[in-house]
């Protein structure tokens, strides 16, 4: 009986050691993830309050496609970082949330530049391309928006900008943020 107790004790001790190593390895992994979201520990993530968000150049094209270049300008007075995709949402004229489906990656106007950490000095900007179709304007398949909710990457608050557009099925396509995205035309 004692031999079985000792064997059980050794197995339990070994399992505890392995579990402890696993937990010890998990903490640095979480810290590394946090660091990559903000660039580095010394470069904070750009807060929504520090960014001037604007709809830039309108993009038009055939086949009922429309789009816009979305810009985020750092007005914080210091360098901050952005990484990833902006969050998007549609609202009606009364600011009620409308059904919205955001697709990340390539758009009709531009290929996705890939996700990179952008360190923006005060006054510098990043941009993304937003695209949608409006084939079904005025039908039950279309959403008539009045406003666009724009959430910077890693943020939980958004800006709301005027956006009087018909959007088929509430589908918006958006690229990752980049310093500049080439759009033909």
Buried (B, 14 or more C-beta within 10 A) or exposed (E): EEEEEEEEEEEEEEEEEEEEEEEEEEEEEEEEEEBEBBBEEEBBBBBBEBBEBBBEEEBEEEEEBBBBBBBBBBBBEEBBBBBBBBBBBBBEEEEEEBEBEBBBEBBBBBEBBEBBBBBBEEEBBBBBBBBBBBEBBEEEEBBBBBBBBBBBBBBEEBBBBEBEBBBBBBBBBBBBBBEEBEBEE
